[in-house]
């Protein structure tokens, strides 16, 4: 019953794959997937831009409030689109990994010498690409419609860099939800909950102009306010080191927490011996 | 047993319990020889896929031991994964990638250098007949094409053992035959050990040198298909009366030669007590009783009969897709069917 006269081929040359090499392979796949789903890119930009268009015209009179930092509500609200884009990244990253689990692709990867950090890093590559496309698009459209960018050309690069950091930070939160639930619909269900953070922030007004005390307190506690204010500082004020540092700190904290949670969720999900 | 350690599978008392669930696998023992095609046969929910998941290191066993390619599945997971290729029940493909991109990814993750990955990928894509579709997104592939690509991906690192979990479920006859040919070629020409789960009896019969039948987590029979059929021994005669009104009379006559067994609608079947020697006598008895016969067939024991004898149930999908049985007008077996139901 043994192989008998079977022809055993010469062994294939193989190398031990390091984490970075694996990240490269998985990042390439993640980017290809993202590029081949233009509908995902477009829809993640249309809603924030729609909200921008409505608010820029409907709330324009808000700039008349004493102490309002700019006379362009379009410029003021443009910062929010970047944050909304990042929340769409959360859903995209979570749904991608959940679909992999549902389709069995996750098992296929588990059967290779896959390292956990490589999976997380590779998945976030697609999120990063989406972040670059969104941020560039939001900025270009905002400027085309008359928004200001007080920090100039270098500020544009800083804004896109911050958007990328925020995208992968919130993307890692999405990855955690996707790994925990293993269900793309469940990820989608969690999406509106993330918007609560957006709506209870300084999205529509500077925190010091929010009249309701409780809302002002919630917006001050809400870390999303500081990310929006970091974007806003580049658009409205120029270079504000404190606002940028606070926004970056929030993003890095979310990234560290998100990646840690995603790593733990991955360990639970990967039952392989 | 040196080869068995390198290429075989040894399982003792393997158990898998799920929280708040039954024992999906309940203490199975089996041994698969190197280069052998081993059929693991059972209905849906019998424990086939859970067994495959444990043997391929995707699921830790609750108890028992299993060695695959000489490595313990619990302690040496990476070494097991390095030696095996796996095509699980659903073709696990990314609908947005092409076949060539899948190959590149899989080969890269297994550590094949870029040039070797390209060569190996092209070779396997060609072997499974997907060269023309290699640069198309697999989301547009048919079920058969996906299965073939899945098999090719399982082979990319030249595994010594291949696990195929219901590889032909849902495939048309042509795709199924092509996959059978490839599996046979791998085992016979390259000495690859194949562990094949299936719910199709004819698949196990056609491919496997040895078969284990699993039901509700336990192995109820194990051996070569011929030896298992020989255990059952007795052939079945099935007859259809020309006039339906004579069906009861036909049942009385045939009942004198054996025990009643499941038959197609309108037919009567008995398992003969004394084998095919009685066939002439059966025809004479029907003639003497003036029963006109529209069709009369003798069936050698099948693995379905083995399954029925060992479990008291018929196997879901038994005989599905076999032209000979369809032509003979046999009852297609659907859900698990209790004896006599």
Interface residues (C-beta under 8 A of the other chain):
Chain A: X1 X2 X3 X4 X6 X7 X8 X9 X11 X12 X13 X14 X15 X16 X17 X21 X22 X24 X25 X26 X28 X29 X32 X33 X36 X37 X100 X103 X104 X105 X107 X108 X109 X110 X111 X112 X113 X114 X271 X272 X273
Chain B: X3 X7 X33 X34 X35 X36 X56 X57 X58 X59 X60 X73 X74 X75 X77 X78 X80 X81 X82 X84 X86 X88 X89 X90 X91 X92 X93 X94 X95 X96 X97 X101 X104 X105 X106 X108 X109 X110 X111 X112 X113 X116 X120 X137 X153 X157 X158 X187 X188 X189 X190 X191 X209 X210
